[in-house]
Amino acid sequence: MKLHSLLFGAITLAFSAAALAQQPIVIKFSHVVAKETPKGKASDFFAQRAGELTKGKVKVEVYANSTLYKDKEEMEALQLGAVQMLAPSLAKFGPLGAKEFEVFDLPFIFDSYAELHKITKGTVGKQLMAKLEPKGIKGLAFWDNGFKSMSANKPLKSPDDFKGLKMRIQSSKVLESQMRSVGALPQVMAFSEVYQALQTGVVDGTENPHSNLYTQKMHEVQKHMTLTDHGYLGYAVITNKKFWDGLPADVRGQLEQAMAEATDYANKIAKEENDGALEKVKASGKTQVYAPTAAERAALKKAMMKTHKEMESRIGKETIEAVYKETGFDPSKL
């Protein structure tokens, strides 16, 4: 009877172990935007591909729209391991002590997506991601939102046109310097408050990728927009380093492939949605869209170069010059 009980117990343990072995690895992927945005769609795409490539060994649960954590809470949750994956904006890494990421906020540091991707997919991007590892964070990929245009209730064709305008920005010392370089008055304000602030005249203008401007209906309260493409807005997909390092090597490789595919998808739809939003803004007839001449863009670029110099002590001269070298940018030729 005793032997029978021992055998029964052993069989039960064996079945329990087998059941546990078949349980998928759960990754909670939290983000603060809607599912319909490029970042939201790319997160869902990654979840699907992760399940397919690992043959069900990994289950990615995507929590959109701050379902799990608010904007200011998510980074701490990742570091504590309460959530395994995030995709915060690049501006979030400065407060962590990785101010080198603010190089992406510098005006006119990229003239095209091709130049941008030399950084985000190259050596400099990897070096920046490595800055996060002492914080317990592993960087996986950069995802685009898009290049920004300037908008206001007056035409913006030259640096002088910005003088005295109250321009809304997200919290960033770099963007504050950028606006001051052309005589504007930077106003830090939550994104959710911008439409009403523009409508009531609390601020005169702002900067945004076209998809943000259109989906938030800012074009309804801005008479003019200039296609400056002066700044970049993007995200870094990150994970808890301890969790990532603890994954089986084969699973980690499959997730890296899923992330590479999701990154291509994210960047493709971000570009498409920005292009589509621009056409919708034009079609609305509510905002006059202006494409600056090469000379006008060069003048604005030259005026804003003082921000690059001012931010050397904050971002790091080495980081800025590494981007210059990779993209072939020479500010002395302006």
Buried (B, 14 or more C-beta within 10 A) or exposed (E): EEEEEEEEEEEEEEEEEEEEEEEEBEBBBBBBBEEEBBBBBBBBBBBBBBBEBBEEBBBBBBBBEBEBBEBEBBBEBBBEEBBBBBBBBBBBBBEBEBBBBBBBBBBBBBBEBEBBBBBBBEEBBEBBBEBBEEBBBBBBBBBBBBBBBBBBBEEBBBBEBBEEBBBBBBEBBBBBBBBBBBBBBBBEBEEEEBBEBBBEEBBBBBBBBBBBBBBBBBBBBBBBBBBBBBBBBBBBBBBBBEBBEEBEEEBBEBBBBBBBBBBEBBBEBBBEBBEBBBEEBBEEEEBEBBEBEEEBBEBBBBBBBBBBEBBEEBBBEEBBEBBBEBBEBEBEEE
